[in-house]
Amino acid sequence: MFEDPEVVEAPLSSEALGERYRAICEDPCYANVPGKIELDVWGRMLMSPASSYHSALQVELASRLKALGGRAFVEVSMVTAAGVLVSDVGWASAEFMAAHGFETPYTRALNICVEVVSPSNSRKELREKIAAYLLAGAKEVWLAYPKSKRFEFYGEHGLLPKSDYPVDLTNLFA
């Protein structure tokens, strides 16, 4: 009898997704892969290369989130109902950090999860990510649109007129 199944029969559990993601993080074959790697619920890898401008926006936004205290992240992994998602930018409160430390992947979404929208993103994919992050515990999900230089903010009741977090976003896209 084989220990590993020949095919994936059902979506993987959060624990199995976490194990698979940690194994990828520790595998030297993936050490220099450009872009981020996510896993869908079936354990399949999804890879997204990022432009230099995308990367610069991630760093700038993370630096502004640091003003909230807590901890800001770039490309942080979280287990969600949609699989292991890696938000472009994230922010976690001191309370979150005390409870979760540096789990990889996090078993709960950070307080703020930010996706920097790329031309390859679909509206459907973005809606699914918003829902997955919120269901996993995010307080807000932000979409940053580099081309139109704007943000959309989402909370548990949908689109918000503005973020509840006091982050200075002026001239972010400069």
C-alpha positions as CSV (number, residue, x, y, z in Angstrom):
1,M,0.0,0.0,0.0
2,F,1.3,3.5,-0.9
3,E,1.5,6.1,1.9
4,D,1.0,9.0,-0.5
5,P,-2.2,9.0,-2.6
6,E,-1.8,8.7,-6.4
7,V,-4.2,11.7,-7.0
8,V,-5.6,14.4,-4.8
9,E,-9.1,13.3,-4.0
10,A,-10.3,16.4,-2.2
11,P,-9.2,19.9,-1.3
12,L,-6.3,19.8,1.1
13,S,-6.8,20.7,4.7
14,S,-5.3,23.9,6.2
15,E,-2.7,21.7,7.9
16,A,-1.7,19.9,4.7
17,L,-1.5,23.2,2.7
18,G,0.7,24.6,5.5
19,E,3.0,21.6,5.4
20,R,3.2,21.8,1.6
21,Y,3.9,25.5,1.6
22,R,6.6,25.2,4.3
23,A,8.3,22.4,2.3
24,I,8.4,24.8,-0.7
25,C,9.9,27.5,1.4
26,E,12.6,25.1,2.6
27,D,13.4,23.6,-0.8
28,P,16.5,25.1,-2.3
29,C,15.1,24.6,-5.8
30,Y,12.7,27.4,-5.2
31,A,15.1,29.8,-3.5
32,N,15.6,32.1,-6.5
33,V,12.2,31.9,-8.2
34,P,11.2,35.5,-9.0
35,G,7.7,36.5,-7.9
36,K,5.5,34.9,-5.3
37,I,4.2,31.4,-5.1
38,E,0.7,30.6,-3.8
39,L,-1.1,27.3,-3.5
40,D,-4.7,26.7,-4.4
41,V,-6.9,24.4,-2.3
42,W,-5.7,21.4,-4.4
43,G,-2.1,22.1,-3.6
44,R,-1.2,23.4,-7.0
45,M,1.4,26.2,-7.3
46,L,0.3,29.5,-8.7
47,M,3.2,31.8,-9.6
48,S,3.0,35.6,-10.2
49,P,6.0,37.5,-11.5
50,A,6.1,41.2,-10.5
51,S,7.4,44.2,-12.3
52,S,10.0,46.5,-10.6
53,Y,7.3,49.2,-10.1
54,H,5.0,46.6,-8.4
55,S,7.9,45.7,-6.1
56,A,8.7,49.3,-5.3
57,L,5.0,50.0,-4.5
58,Q,5.0,47.0,-2.1
59,V,8.0,48.4,-0.2
60,E,6.7,51.9,-0.1
61,L,3.3,50.8,1.2
62,A,4.9,48.5,3.8
63,S,7.0,51.4,5.1
64,R,3.8,53.5,5.5
65,L,2.0,50.7,7.3
66,K,4.8,50.6,9.8
67,A,3.5,53.9,11.2
68,L,0.6,51.9,12.7
69,G,3.0,50.0,15.0
70,G,2.8,46.3,14.9
71,R,4.6,44.7,12.0
72,A,4.4,45.3,8.2
73,F,5.1,42.6,5.7
74,V,5.8,42.2,2.0
75,E,4.7,38.9,0.4
76,V,3.3,37.2,3.5
77,S,1.7,33.8,3.3
78,M,-1.7,32.9,4.9
79,V,-3.8,29.8,4.8
80,T,-7.3,30.7,3.6
81,A,-10.3,28.9,2.3
82,A,-8.9,29.5,-1.2
83,G,-5.5,28.0,-0.4
84,V,-2.3,29.5,0.7
85,L,-2.5,33.1,-0.5
86,V,0.4,35.5,-0.4
87,S,-0.6,39.1,-0.1
88,D,1.6,41.7,-1.7
89,V,1.7,43.7,1.5
90,G,0.2,43.0,4.9
91,W,0.1,44.6,8.4
92,A,-0.4,42.8,11.7
93,S,-1.1,44.4,15.1
94,A,1.1,43.8,18.1
95,E,-1.7,41.6,19.5
96,F,-1.7,39.5,16.3
97,M,2.1,39.1,16.5
98,A,1.9,38.1,20.1
99,A,-0.6,35.4,19.2
100,H,1.0,34.1,16.0
101,G,4.7,35.2,15.9
102,F,6.2,34.3,12.6
103,E,4.1,31.3,11.5
104,T,4.7,30.2,8.0
105,P,2.2,30.3,6.5
106,Y,0.0,32.2,9.0
107,T,-3.1,30.2,10.1
108,R,-5.1,33.4,10.2
109,A,-5.1,36.4,7.9
110,L,-3.3,39.6,9.0
111,N,-5.3,42.6,10.0
112,I,-4.7,44.3,6.7
113,C,-4.0,42.4,3.4
114,V,-3.1,44.4,0.3
115,E,-3.1,43.2,-3.3
116,V,-1.2,45.4,-5.8
117,V,-3.3,44.9,-8.9
118,S,-1.5,43.6,-12.0
119,P,-2.7,43.5,-15.6
120,S,-2.9,39.7,-15.3
121,N,-5.4,39.9,-12.4
122,S,-9.0,39.2,-13.2
123,R,-11.9,40.9,-11.3
124,K,-13.1,37.3,-10.4
125,E,-9.7,36.4,-8.9
126,L,-9.6,39.7,-6.9
127,R,-13.2,39.1,-5.5
128,E,-12.2,35.6,-4.5
129,K,-9.0,36.9,-2.7
130,I,-11.0,39.6,-0.9
131,A,-13.5,37.0,0.3
132,A,-10.8,34.6,1.3
133,Y,-8.8,37.1,3.3
134,L,-11.8,38.4,5.1
135,L,-13.1,34.9,5.9
136,A,-9.6,34.1,7.3
137,G,-9.8,37.0,9.7
138,A,-8.6,40.1,7.9
139,K,-10.1,43.3,9.2
140,E,-9.6,45.0,5.8
141,V,-8.4,44.1,2.3
142,W,-7.0,46.8,0.2
143,L,-6.6,46.8,-3.6
144,A,-4.0,49.2,-5.0
145,Y,-4.4,50.1,-8.6
146,P,-1.1,51.4,-9.9
147,K,-2.4,52.5,-13.4
148,S,-5.3,54.6,-12.1
149,K,-3.4,55.5,-8.9
150,R,-6.2,54.6,-6.5
151,F,-7.2,52.3,-3.7
152,E,-10.3,50.3,-2.9
153,F,-10.9,49.2,0.7
154,Y,-13.0,46.2,1.7
155,G,-14.3,45.1,5.2
156,E,-16.7,42.5,6.4
157,H,-19.7,44.4,4.9
158,G,-18.1,45.1,1.5
159,L,-16.6,48.2,-0.1
160,L,-15.6,50.9,2.4
161,P,-15.6,54.6,1.6
162,K,-12.1,54.7,3.2
163,S,-9.9,52.6,5.4
164,D,-10.5,52.6,9.2
165,Y,-6.7,52.6,9.6
166,P,-4.9,56.0,9.6
167,V,-2.3,55.4,6.9
168,D,-1.0,58.3,4.8
169,L,-1.3,57.1,1.2
170,T,-0.7,60.5,-0.5
171,N,1.8,60.4,-3.3
172,L,2.2,56.7,-2.9
173,F,2.1,56.1,-6.7
174,A,4.7,58.9,-7.5
